Amino acid sequence: MVEEAIKNKRILFVDGAPDTSKVYLDKVFEDGSFGIFTNGSTNVFSQLGDTNFDKRFLLLDANLSQNVNLMEADAIFNQIADGDTHKKTLEKLKNIKGQISKNIKFFNQPIFVEKTTRENIYKLLRGIEKVYVPKTIKFKPKSPAEVYNKIKQDFTLPVIFRQAGDHGGVSTIIIDRFEDNLFYPFPLDGREYYITQYIDYKKDGVYQKIRLVIVDGVAFIRHVLYNSFWNIHASSRKFMDKNIKYNIEELKILKNFEKELKPNIQRQITEIHKKIGLDYFGIDCYIDENFNMLLFEVNASMNMLVVNENHPEDRKKIQKIQVNKIKKAISNMFTNKLKVNNSNI
């Protein structure tokens, strides 16, 4: 039996503090231990639930040296997911990988995570048929003039400007004119920023964003959001609740994903997965009626497994269905890959 062959195998989930060394206290347990979370990480360890595997957890700090106990792991799953904010721990994890047995299966290798910065995604994925990745560059401006010179050199207005490492629409603006006062919220002190060519993707005055989750090369759909504003995030639910037809449209896409949408984007997904190399990651995108994909973001640093308990019961039920499919796929990936490892030992 496959289940018996891998029962009690140890999977070590490795997370990392960001380069700032700042982490957040999540909860304190009765035994005095505590849980933490960090931005720029995925949360498979805390969200996967009960499995046949013996789950272990390791947090890497941002110091150059650390006494690391790998706990005789049979597999390692890297939860560090942001190549902009976690350079130190990704480098540390690469060194660890070079020192362990090749028989230890390694999921979401750090070298592949480093490829998923916004600038690298543009370089990696452009040229795939029916996939459009807006031009993106990363640089370190010290004045509004430097920003505008870069725009004039490489882009056309409007463009999206954001601080590297921020997610969820934080520190993100549209630049559609050249005025210095646009930058008052931003410390232009040499830290890293992105400029991305803005593409107007609205249809009938409304914008759509689909979140796909890729597990071992297979696509699952997490949600579909709509808004009258281009920068779509969780707050877009307010717009959808005021315009119920978009809640209905989301449900229709979710229910028909396997038959209608997935077969028509599988070739693109396969190419993206092959170039990215990650075992588990998300894609935020717009997909038009001809199944062309406009990519907004591709990485593992997305909310893919958490169900919002503040949502109405009917919406939570829908989310749980989608999330449970993804969790099952992750467990199956571990089972299948550890089975392969067992056959090779």
SERO-4910 file (N, C-alpha, C, O; in steps of 0.05 Angstrom, whole numbers):
BEGIN
 pado doro    nc1    nc2    nc3   cac1   cac2   cac3    cc1    cc2    cc3    oc1    oc2    oc3
  Met    A     17    -24      0      0      0      0     17     25      0     37     27     15
  Val    A     10     44    -17     25     69    -19     24     84      8     45     94     18
  Glu    A      0     84     21     -2     99     46     16     87     68     28    102     83
  Glu    A     18     60     68     35     47     88     65     52     82     81     55    100
  Ala    A     72     53     56     99     57     48    110     84     57    134     87     62
  Ile    A     93    104     59    102    131     66     92    140     93     98    163    101
  Lys    A     78    123    107     67    130    133     89    139    152    110    125    154
  Asn    A     85    161    166    104    172    186    130    182    174    149    187    189
  Lys    A    130    185    148    154    199    136    154    228    146    134    240    150
  Arg    A    178    238    151    181    264    162    185    285    140    203    284    124
  Ile    A    167    304    139    169    327    121    175    352    137    159    360    154
  Leu    A    198    364    132    206    388    146    198    412    130    207    416    108
  Phe    A    181    429    142    172    454    129    190    476    139    192    482    163
  Val    A    204    489    121    224    509    128    213    537    120    206    542     97
  Asp    A    212    554    140    204    582    136    228    599    143    248    590    153
  Gly    A    226    625    137    249    642    142    241    670    149    221    681    139
  Ala    A    256    683    166    252    711    172    260    728    148    279    720    134
  Pro    A    247    750    144    255    768    122    282    780    128    292    778    151
  Asp    A    293    794    109    320    807    113    319    827    135    340    834    146
  Thr    A    295    838    141    293    858    163    293    844    190    295    858    211
  Ser    A    290    817    191    288    801    216    262    806    230    260    798    254
  Lys    A    242    818    218    217    824    231    197    802    225    190    796    202
  Val    A    187    789    247    166    769    245    143    777    263    146    795    280
  Tyr    A    120    764    260     96    772    274     86    749    292     86    726    283
  Leu    A     78    756    316     66    735    334     38    729    325     21    747    322
  Asp    A     33    703    320      7    695    311    -11    686    334    -33    697    337
  Lys    A     -1    668    350    -17    658    373      2    646    394     24    637    388
  Val    A     -7    645    419      7    633    441     -9    609    450    -33    611    456
  Phe    A      4    585    452     -9    561    459     -8    556    489      7    569    503
  Glu    A    -25    537    499    -27    532    527     -1    523    540      4    528    563
  Asp    A     16    510    524     42    500    535     63    522    536     86    517    543
  Gly    A     56    546    528     75    568    528     90    572    502    103    593    498
  Ser    A     87    553    483     99    557    457     82    577    441     60    584    449
  Phe    A     93    586    419     78    607    404     83    602    374    102    590    366
  Gly    A     64    612    359     65    610    330     71    638    318     62    658    329
  Ile    A     86    638    297     93    664    284     85    662    255     81    641    243
  Phe    A     83    686    242     80    686    213     97    708    202    103    728    216
  Thr    A    105    705    177    121    725    164    109    732    137     97    714    124
  Asn    A    111    757    129    104    763    102    124    751     83    147    746     90
  Gly    A    115    744     59    134    733     39    137    703     42    157    692     32
  Ser    A    119    690     56    120    661     60     93    648     52     73    662     51
  Thr    A     94    623     46     70    608     42     64    593     68     81    591     85
  Asn    A     39    583     71     30    573     97     20    544     96      1    538    109
  Val    A     33    528     81     24    500     78     26    485    105      7    470    111
  Phe    A     47    489    120     50    475    146     26    480    164     15    461    175
  Ser    A     18    505    167     -4    511    186    -32    505    175    -50    502    191
  Gln    A    -35    503    149    -61    500    137    -67    472    127    -91    466    121
  Leu    A    -47    455    124    -52    429    111    -69    411    128    -84    394    117
  Gly    A    -67    413    155    -84    396    172    -71    369    176    -47    365    172
  Asp    A    -88    350    185    -78    323    191    -70    308    166    -84    309    145
  Thr    A    -47    294    167    -38    279    144    -26    253    154    -23    248    178
  Asn    A    -18    236    135     -3    212    143     26    218    149     41    200    157
  Phe    A     34    243    144     62    251    147     67    262    175     50    273    188
  Asp    A     92    259    183    101    272    208    111    299    201    133    302    190
  Lys    A     95    320    207    103    347    199    121    360    220    115    360    244
  Arg    A    143    371    211    161    386    228    165    414    217    160    419    193
  Phe    A    174    432    234    176    460    226    203    471    234    213    466    256
  Leu    A    215    487    216    241    500    222    240    528    212    231    533    189
  Leu    A    247    547    229    249    575    221    278    584    219    293    581    238
  Leu    A    285    593    195    312    604    191    312    634    198    295    649    190
  Asp    A    333    642    214    335    670    219    352    684    198    362    670    180
  Ala    A    354    710    199    368    725    179    398    729    184    411    744    171
  Asn    A    408    714    204    437    715    210    452    697    191    441    678    180
  Leu    A    477    704    186    493    688    167    498    660    177    499    641    161
  Ser    A    501    656    204    506    630    215    482    622    233    472    639    248
  Gln    A    475    597    232    453    586    248    457    556    251    462    542    232
  Asn    A    454    546    276    455    518    281    429    505    272    409    508    286
  Val    A    429    491    250    405    480    238    403    450    243    422    435    237
  Asn    A    380    442    254    375    413    258    354    405    238    331    412    240
  Leu    A    362    388    219    344    379    198    326    356    206    309    347    191
  Met    A    330    346    231    312    327    243    308    301    226    287    290    226
  Glu    A    329    293    212    328    269    196    303    269    178    288    249    176
  Ala    A    300    290    164    276    293    146    278    275    122    300    270    111
  Asp    A    255    265    113    254    250     88    248    269     65    253    262     42
  Ala    A    237    292     71    231    312     50    231    339     63    226    342     87
  Ile    A    237    359     47    237    387     56    218    403     38    220    402     14
  Phe    A    200    419     51    183    437     36    191    465     43    189    473     67
  Asn    A    200    480     24    208    508     29    184    527     28    171    529      7
  Gln    A    179    540     50    157    559     51    166    588     46    149    605     43
  Ile    A    191    593     44    201    619     38    194    625      9    202    610     -9
  Ala    A    180    647      4    167    650    -23    173    677    -36    163    681    -58
  Asp    A    188    695    -24    192    721    -36    222    726    -40    237    729    -21
  Gly    A    230    728    -65    258    732    -72    268    760    -67    292    765    -67
  Asp    A    249    779    -63    257    807    -57    262    811    -27    281    826    -20
  Thr    A    246    799    -10    248    805     19    263    784     35    269    789     58
  His    A    270    761     23    282    739     38    308    730     25    313    706     23
  Lys    A    325    748     16    350    741      2    368    725     21    380    705     12
  Lys    A    370    733     46    388    719     64    380    691     70    397    672     70
  Thr    A    355    686     77    346    659     83    345    641     59    349    617     61
  Leu    A    339    652     36    340    636     11    368    627      6    373    604     -2
  Glu    A    388    644     10    416    637      6    424    616     27    438    597     20
  Lys    A    415    619     52    421    599     72    409    572     66    421    551     70
  Leu    A    384    572     55    371    547     48    384    534     24    385    509     23
  Lys    A    395    550      6    410    538    -17    435    524     -6    442    502    -16
  Asn    A    448    535     13    471    522     25    464    496     39    478    476     37
  Ile    A    441    497     53    431    472     66    426    451     46    433    428     50
  Lys    A    412    458     24    406    438      4    431    425     -8    431    402    -14
  Gly    A    452    441    -11    477    430    -21    491    411     -3    509    396    -11
  Gln    A    482    410     23    495    393     43    479    368     49    490    351     64
  Ile    A    455    365     40    438    342     47    439    321     26    448    325      4
  Ser    A    429    298     33    429    275     15    411    280     -9    390    293     -6
  Lys    A    419    270    -32    402    273    -56    377    256    -54    358    260    -70
  Asn    A    375    238    -35    351    222    -31    329    237    -16    306    228    -15
  Ile    A    336    261     -5    316    277      8    302    294    -13    314    311    -26
  Lys    A    276    290    -16    261    305    -36    258    334    -26    252    339     -3
  Phe    A    262    352    -45    262    381    -38    240    395    -54    243    396    -79
  Phe    A    220    405    -41    198    419    -54    202    449    -54    211    460    -33
  Asn    A    196    463    -76    199    492    -78    227    500    -72    232    516    -53
  Gln    A    245    490    -88    274    496    -84    279    526    -84    267    541   -100
  Pro    A    296    536    -66    301    565    -64    311    577    -90    306    601    -95
  Ile    A    326    563   -106    336    574   -131    313    581   -150    315    599   -166
  Phe    A    291    566   -148    268    572   -164    251    595   -153    240    611   -167
  Val    A    250    597   -126    237    619   -113    250    645   -122    236    665   -127
  Glu    A    276    646   -124    290    670   -132    283    679   -160    286    703   -167
  Lys    A    273    661   -176    265    667   -203    238    682   -204    231    693   -225
  Thr    A    223    682   -182    196    692   -184    192    721   -175    170    730   -168
  Thr    A    214    736   -174    210    765   -171    197    776   -196    198    764   -217
  Arg    A    184    799   -193    168    809   -215    185    814   -240    176    808   -263
  Glu    A    209    824   -237    226    829   -259    234    803   -273    234    801   -298
  Asn    A    240    782   -257    248    756   -269    225    742   -283    229    729   -303
  Ile    A    201    745   -271    178    733   -284    174    745   -312    168    730   -331
  Tyr    A    178    771   -315    176    783   -342    197    771   -361    190    765   -384
  Lys    A    221    768   -351    242    757   -368    238    727   -375    243    718   -397
  Leu    A    228    712   -355    225    683   -358    201    676   -377    204    658   -393
  Leu    A    179    689   -373    154    679   -385    145    694   -411    127    685   -424
  Arg    A    159    716   -417    151    729   -442    158    711   -466    178    697   -466
  Gly    A    141    711   -485    146    694   -509    129    669   -509    128    655   -530
  Ile    A    116    662   -486     99    639   -486     73    646   -501     61    667   -495
  Glu    A     65    629   -519     41    635   -535     17    638   -518     12    621   -500
  Lys    A      1    658   -523    -24    664   -509    -20    672   -479    -38    672   -463
  Val    A      5    680   -473     11    690   -446     24    717   -449     45    719   -463
  Tyr    A     13    738   -437     25    764   -439     34    773   -411     19    773   -392
  Val    A     60    781   -410     72    790   -385     80    819   -389     99    824   -404
  Pro    A     68    838   -375     76    866   -379    105    871   -372    115    860   -352
  Lys    A    118    888   -387    146    894   -382    149    905   -353    134    922   -344
  Thr    A    170    895   -339    175    903   -312    205    905   -307    220    888   -316
  Ile    A    213    926   -294    241    929   -286    242    936   -256    224    948   -245
  Lys    A    265    929   -244    270    936   -216    294    955   -215    314    951   -229
  Phe    A    291    976   -199    314    995   -197    312   1009   -170    294   1005   -154
  Lys    A    332   1027   -165    335   1039   -138    336   1069   -141    357   1081   -139
  Pro    A    313   1082   -146    312   1111   -150    317   1127   -124    310   1118   -102
  Lys    A    330   1150   -127    334   1168   -105    321   1195   -108    325   1213    -93
  Ser    A    304   1197   -129    290   1222   -134    267   1217   -154    269   1198   -169
  Pro    A    246   1234   -154    226   1231   -174    237   1234   -203    227   1221   -221
  Ala    A    257   1250   -206    269   1254   -232    280   1227   -243    278   1221   -267
  Glu    A    293   1211   -225    303   1185   -234    281   1167   -243    284   1152   -263
  Val    A    258   1168   -229    235   1151   -236    225   1159   -264    221   1142   -281
  Tyr    A    222   1185   -268    211   1195   -293    230   1190   -317    221   1184   -339
  Asn    A    255   1192   -312    275   1186   -333    274   1157   -341    275   1151   -365
  Lys    A    270   1140   -322    268   1111   -328    243   1105   -344    243   1089   -362
  Ile    A    221   1118   -336    196   1114   -350    198   1124   -379    191   1110   -398
  Lys    A    210   1148   -383    213   1159   -410    231   1141   -427    228   1140   -451
  Gln    A    250   1129   -414    270   1112   -428    259   1085   -437    265   1076   -459
  Asp    A    242   1073   -420    234   1045   -424    204   1040   -426    196   1017   -433
  Phe    A    187   1060   -421    158   1054   -419    142   1077   -432    153   1097   -441
  Thr    A    116   1072   -433     97   1094   -441     77   1096   -418     70   1076   -406
  Leu    A     68   1120   -413     48   1124   -392     21   1112   -401     14   1112   -425
  Pro    A      6   1101   -382     11   1099   -353     28   1075   -346     29   1055   -361
  Val    A     40   1076   -322     55   1053   -311     47   1048   -282     35   1066   -270
  Ile    A     53   1024   -272     49   1018   -244     75   1020   -229     96   1010   -239
  Phe    A     75   1034   -207     99   1038   -190     93   1026   -163     73   1032   -150
  Arg    A    112   1009   -153    108    996   -127    135    990   -114    155    987   -128
  Gln    A    135    988    -88    160    980    -74    163    950    -76    144    935    -73
  Ala    A    188    941    -82    194    913    -84    188    899    -57    195    909    -36
  Gly    A    175    876    -59    169    860    -35    142    865    -23    134    850     -5
  Asp    A    128    886    -31    102    892    -21     81    876    -37     84    872    -62
  His    A     60    867    -24     39    852    -37     12    864    -28     11    880     -9
  Gly    A    -10    855    -40    -36    863    -32    -43    892    -39    -61    903    -26
  Gly    A    -29    903    -58    -35    930    -66    -22    952    -49    -25    975    -54
  Val    A     -6    943    -29      9    962    -12     30    977    -29     43    965    -46
  Ser    A     32   1002    -25     52   1020    -38     51   1017    -69     71   1016    -82
  Thr    A     27   1015    -79     23   1012   -108      7   1035   -119    -15   1041   -110
  Ile    A     18   1049   -139      3   1071   -152      6   1070   -182     23   1056   -193
  Ile    A    -12   1083   -195    -11   1088   -224      3   1115   -229     -5   1135   -217
  Ile    A     22   1115   -247     34   1140   -255     24   1146   -283     31   1132   -302
  Asp    A      7   1167   -286     -3   1174   -312      4   1202   -320     -6   1213   -341
  Arg    A     21   1215   -304     30   1242   -310     56   1247   -295     63   1232   -276
  Phe    A     70   1267   -302     96   1273   -289     93   1296   -269     95   1319   -276
  Glu    A     88   1288   -244     86   1307   -223    101   1296   -198     97   1274   -190
  Asp    A    118   1313   -186    135   1304   -164    118   1296   -140    127   1278   -125
  Asn    A     95   1308   -136     80   1303   -111     67   1275   -111     54   1268    -91
  Leu    A     69   1260   -133     59   1233   -133     75   1215   -114     65   1194   -105
  Phe    A     99   1223   -107    117   1205    -93    120   1211    -63    137   1201    -50
  Tyr    A    102   1228    -52    106   1235    -24    103   1211     -5    115   1212     16
  Pro    A     88   1189    -12     87   1167      7    112   1149      5    115   1131     22
  Phe    A    129   1153    -14    151   1134    -19    178   1146    -11    185   1168    -19
  Pro    A    193   1130      5    220   1139     11    239   1131    -12    247   1108    -15
  Leu    A    246   1150    -28    264   1146    -51    292   1149    -41    306   1168    -46
  Asp    A    301   1128    -26    327   1129    -13    346   1108    -22    366   1101     -9
  Gly    A    340   1097    -46    358   1076    -57    347   1048    -53    359   1028    -62
  Arg    A    324   1045    -39    312   1018    -37    300   1010    -64    297   1027    -82
  Glu    A    292    985    -66    284    975    -92    254    980    -98    237    976    -81
  Tyr    A    249    988   -123    222    992   -132    219    979   -160    238    973   -174
  Tyr    A    193    974   -166    187    963   -193    171    983   -209    154    998   -198
  Ile    A    176    984   -235    159    997   -254    148    975   -273    163    960   -284
  Thr    A    122    975   -276    109    956   -294     91    971   -314     77    989   -306
  Gln    A     93    963   -339     76    975   -359     47    968   -353     40    945   -350
  Tyr    A     30    989   -351      2    985   -346    -13    976   -371     -9    988   -392
  Ile    A    -29    955   -368    -46    945   -391    -75    948   -382    -83    937   -362
  Asp    A    -91    962   -397   -119    966   -391   -134    940   -399   -137    935   -423
  Tyr    A   -144    926   -379   -157    900   -385   -186    900   -378   -198    878   -376
  Lys    A   -198    923   -374   -227    923   -366   -244    914   -389   -238    919   -412
  Lys    A   -266    902   -382   -287    893   -401   -313    904   -391   -322    897   -369
  Asp    A   -327    919   -408   -352    932   -400   -349    948   -374   -367    949   -358
  Gly    A   -326    961   -372   -321    978   -349   -314    964   -323   -312    977   -302
  Val    A   -309    938   -324   -303    922   -300   -278    906   -304   -273    896   -326
  Tyr    A   -262    903   -283   -237    888   -284   -242    861   -270   -257    859   -251
  Gln    A   -228    841   -280   -230    814   -269   -202    803   -262   -183    807   -278
  Lys    A   -200    789   -239   -174    776   -233   -180    748   -223   -196    743   -205
  Ile    A   -167    729   -236   -170    700   -229   -145    692   -214   -122    697   -223
  Arg    A   -148    678   -192   -125    666   -178   -125    636   -183   -144    621   -176
  Leu    A   -104    627   -196    -99    598   -201    -78    588   -182    -60    603   -174
  Val    A    -80    564   -173    -60    551   -156    -50    527   -171    -65    509   -180
  Ile    A    -23    526   -174    -10    504   -189      3    485   -169     21    493   -154
  Val    A     -5    460   -170      6    440   -152     18    418   -170      3    403   -183
  Asp    A     44    415   -170     57    394   -186     49    396   -216     46    375   -229
  Gly    A     46    420   -225     40    425   -254     10    424   -261      3    429   -284
  Val    A     -7    419   -241    -36    417   -246    -49    443   -235    -43    452   -213
  Ala    A    -67    454   -251    -80    480   -243   -106    475   -228   -122    458   -235
  Phe    A   -110    491   -207   -135    492   -192   -143    522   -191   -126    539   -193
  Ile    A   -168    527   -188   -178    554   -186   -184    561   -157   -198    545   -144
  Arg    A   -175    583   -148   -179    591   -120   -203    610   -118   -221    606   -101
  His    A   -204    631   -134   -226    650   -134   -225    667   -159   -206    667   -174
  Val    A   -247    682   -163   -249    702   -185   -259    727   -172   -280    727   -159
  Leu    A   -245    750   -176   -254    775   -165   -260    795   -187   -247    794   -208
  Tyr    A   -278    813   -181   -286    834   -200   -286    861   -185   -291    862   -161
  Asn    A   -280    882   -200   -281    909   -188   -282    929   -211   -275    924   -234
  Ser    A   -291    953   -204   -291    975   -224   -264    989   -224   -259   1007   -240
  Phe    A   -246    981   -205   -219    992   -202   -199    971   -211   -203    948   -206
  Trp    A   -177    980   -223   -158    961   -235   -142    945   -215   -135    922   -220
  Asn    A   -138    956   -191   -121    942   -171   -138    925   -153   -147    933   -132
  Ile    A   -142    900   -163   -162    882   -150   -149    866   -127   -128    853   -131
  His    A   -162    867   -104   -154    851    -81   -179    842    -65   -201    845    -75
  Ala    A   -175    832    -41   -197    820    -26   -220    840    -22   -243    833    -20
  Ser    A   -213    866    -20   -233    886    -15   -253    888    -38   -274    901    -36
  Ser    A   -246    876    -61   -264    877    -84   -290    862    -78   -310    865    -93
  Arg    A   -291    846    -57   -316    832    -50   -338    852    -44   -362    846    -48
  Lys    A   -331    876    -35   -351    897    -29   -365    905    -55   -390    908    -56
  Phe    A   -350    908    -76   -361    915   -102   -379    892   -112   -401    897   -122
  Met    A   -370    868   -109   -385    844   -118   -411    841   -103   -431    833   -114
  Asp    A   -410    847    -77   -434    845    -61   -455    865    -68   -479    861    -65
  Lys    A   -446    888    -78   -464    909    -87   -474    903   -116   -495    914   -125
  Asn    A   -460    886   -130   -467    879   -157   -467    848   -159   -448    836   -168
  Ile    A   -489    837   -150   -491    808   -145   -485    791   -169   -476    768   -166
  Lys    A   -489    802   -193   -484    786   -217   -455    777   -219   -449    756   -232
  Tyr    A   -437    791   -206   -409    783   -207   -403    760   -187   -385    743   -192
  Asn    A   -418    759   -165   -416    735   -148   -426    710   -163   -415    688   -161
  Ile    A   -448    714   -178   -459    692   -194   -440    684   -216   -436    660   -221
  Glu    A   -427    703   -228   -407    697   -249   -383    682   -238   -373    663   -251
  Glu    A   -374    690   -214   -352    675   -202   -359    646   -197   -344    628   -204
  Leu    A   -383    642   -186   -392    615   -180   -394    598   -205   -386    575   -205
  Lys    A   -403    610   -227   -405    596   -252   -377    587   -262   -374    565   -272
  Ile    A   -357    605   -260   -330    599   -269   -318    577   -252   -305    559   -262
  Leu    A   -323    578   -226   -312    558   -208   -324    530   -214   -309    511   -215
  Lys    A   -350    530   -218   -363    504   -223   -355    492   -249   -354    467   -252
  Asn    A   -350    509   -270   -344    498   -296   -314    499   -303   -307    494   -326
  Phe    A   -297    504   -283   -269    507   -288   -257    482   -301   -242    484   -321
  Glu    A   -262    458   -291   -250    434   -301   -258    428   -330   -241    418   -345
  Lys    A   -282    435   -338   -291    428   -365   -286    450   -385   -280    445   -408
  Glu    A   -289    476   -376   -289    497   -395   -263    513   -396   -253    519   -418
  Leu    A   -253    521   -373   -229    539   -372   -203    523   -372   -185    529   -388
  Lys    A   -201    504   -354   -176    490   -351   -165    477   -376   -141    480   -382
  Pro    A   -181    462   -392   -171    450   -416   -159    470   -436   -142    464   -452
  Asn    A   -170    495   -436   -162    515   -455   -137    531   -446   -127    547   -462
  Ile    A   -129    527   -421   -105    542   -412    -83    522   -403    -61    531   -394
  Gln    A    -88    496   -405    -69    476   -395    -42    478   -409    -21    475   -396
  Arg    A    -41    484   -435    -16    486   -449      1    509   -437     25    507   -433
  Gln    A    -13    532   -433      1    555   -421     11    548   -393     34    555   -386
  Ile    A     -6    535   -377      2    528   -350     26    509   -350     45    512   -334
  Thr    A     26    490   -368     49    471   -370     75    486   -376     96    480   -365
  Glu    A     74    505   -395     98    521   -402    107    538   -379    131    540   -373
  Ile    A     88    551   -365     95    567   -342    108    550   -320    129    558   -309
  His    A     96    527   -314    107    509   -294    135    500   -301    153    499   -283
  Lys    A    139    493   -326    165    484   -335    187    505   -331    209    499   -323
  Lys    A    180    530   -337    199    552   -335    204    561   -307    226    569   -299
  Ile    A    183    560   -290    185    569   -262    200    548   -245    218    554   -230
  Gly    A    192    522   -248    205    501   -233    194    495   -206    201    475   -193
  Leu    A    176    512   -195    165    508   -168    144    486   -169    131    481   -188
  Asp    A    143    472   -146    123    451   -143     96    462   -135     75    449   -140
  Tyr    A     95    485   -122     71    497   -112     73    527   -114     91    539   -102
  Phe    A     54    539   -129     55    568   -132     28    578   -142     11    562   -150
  Gly    A     24    604   -142     -1    616   -151      4    634   -175     26    644   -180
  Ile    A    -18    638   -190    -18    656   -213    -42    675   -210    -65    665   -209
  Asp    A    -37    701   -209    -59    720   -211    -59    731   -240    -39    740   -250
  Cys    A    -83    730   -252    -84    736   -281   -112    744   -289   -131    740   -275
  Tyr    A   -113    756   -313   -138    760   -327   -138    742   -351   -118    739   -365
  Ile    A   -161    728   -357   -163    710   -379   -186    719   -397   -209    721   -387
  Asp    A   -180    726   -422   -201    736   -439   -217    714   -452   -212    690   -447
  Glu    A   -236    721   -469   -254    701   -481   -240    683   -501   -250    662   -508
  Asn    A   -216    690   -509   -200    673   -527   -178    658   -512   -160    646   -524
  Phe    A   -180    659   -485   -162    644   -467   -133    655   -468   -114    640   -463
  Asn    A   -130    680   -475   -104    693   -472   -102    702   -443   -121    711   -430
  Met    A    -78    698   -431    -73    703   -403    -56    729   -400    -34    730   -411
  Leu    A    -66    748   -385    -51    771   -377    -41    767   -349    -58    766   -330
  Leu    A    -15    764   -344     -5    757   -318      0    782   -301     12    801   -311
  Phe    A    -10    781   -276     -4    802   -257     18    795   -238     35    811   -231
  Glu    A     18    769   -229     37    760   -209     39    730   -210     19    716   -215
  Val    A     63    720   -207     67    691   -206     88    685   -185    111    691   -187
  Asn    A     79    672   -163     97    665   -141     82    647   -121     58    643   -124
  Ala    A     96    638   -100     84    622    -79     75    638    -56     64    628    -36
  Ser    A     79    665    -57     73    682    -34     45    694    -36     42    718    -37
  Met    A     25    676    -38     -3    685    -41    -20    671    -20    -12    649    -10
  Asn    A    -43    683    -14    -62    670      3    -77    649    -13    -95    656    -29
  Met    A    -70    624    -10    -83    603    -26    -98    582    -10   -114    568    -21
  Leu    A    -92    581     16   -104    559     33   -121    569     56   -133    553     70
  Val    A   -122    595     61   -137    606     83   -165    613     74   -169    627     54
  Val    A   -185    604     89   -213    612     84   -220    634    103   -215    633    127
  Asn    A   -231    656     93   -238    679    108   -263    673    125   -285    671    114
  Glu    A   -259    671    151   -282    664    169   -302    687    172   -323    682    182
  Asn    A   -295    710    163   -313    733    165   -332    734    141   -351    750    141
  His    A   -328    717    121   -346    717     98   -373    704    106   -375    689    125
  Pro    A   -394    710     91   -420    696     95   -416    666     92   -398    657     78
  Glu    A   -434    651    104   -432    622    104   -431    610     76   -416    591     71
  Asp    A   -448    620     58   -448    609     31   -421    613     17   -412    596      2
  Arg    A   -409    636     21   -383    642      8   -361    625     21   -344    614      7
  Lys    A   -362    621     48   -342    605     61   -344    576     51   -324    562     47
  Lys    A   -368    567     47   -372    539     37   -359    536     10   -346    516      5
  Ile    A   -363    556     -8   -351    554    -35   -320    555    -33   -306    539    -46
  Gln    A   -310    573    -16   -281    574    -12   -269    548     -2   -248    539    -11
  Lys    A   -283    536     18   -273    511     30   -271    489      9   -253    473      9
  Ile    A   -291    489     -9   -290    468    -30   -265    471    -47   -251    452    -53
  Gln    A   -259    496    -55   -236    501    -72   -210    496    -57   -191    483    -68
  Val    A   -208    505    -32   -184    501    -16   -179    472    -10   -157    463    -10
  Asn    A   -201    457     -4   -197    428      2   -186    413    -23   -171    394    -19
  Lys    A   -194    421    -47   -183    409    -71   -153    413    -72   -138    395    -79
  Ile    A   -145    438    -66   -116    445    -67   -101    430    -45    -79    419    -51
  Lys    A   -112    428    -21    -98    414      0    -95    384     -7    -74    372     -2
  Lys    A   -116    373    -18   -114    344    -26    -93    340    -47    -79    320    -46
  Ala    A    -91    359    -66    -70    357    -87    -42    359    -75    -24    345    -84
  Ile    A    -39    376    -55    -12    378    -42     -5    352    -28     17    342    -30
  Ser    A    -25    341    -13    -20    315      0    -13    293    -20      4    277    -15
  Asn    A    -28    293    -42    -22    273    -63      5    277    -75     19    257    -82
  Met    A     14    302    -78     41    307    -88     62    296    -70     81    283    -79
  Phe    A     59    300    -44     77    289    -24     78    258    -26     99    246    -27
  Thr    A     54    247    -27     51    218    -29     66    206    -53     81    188    -51
  Asn    A     60    218    -76     71    208   -101    101    212   -103    116    194   -112
  Lys    A    111    235    -94    140    240    -95    156    224    -75    178    215    -81
  Leu    A    144    219    -51    158    203    -31    157    173    -39    175    158    -33
  Lys    A    136    166    -53    134    138    -64    157    134    -84    170    113    -83
  Val    A    161    153   -101    183    151   -121    210    149   -106    227    133   -114
  Asn    A    214    165    -85    238    164    -70    243    137    -57    265    127    -57
  Asn    A    221    125    -47    223     99    -34    232     78    -54    248     60    -47
  Ser    A    223     80    -79    230     60    -99    258     62   -108    270     44   -119
  Asn    A    270     86   -103    298     91   -112    319     84    -90    343     83    -96
  Ile    A    310     80    -66    329     76    -44    336     46    -41    351     39    -24
***
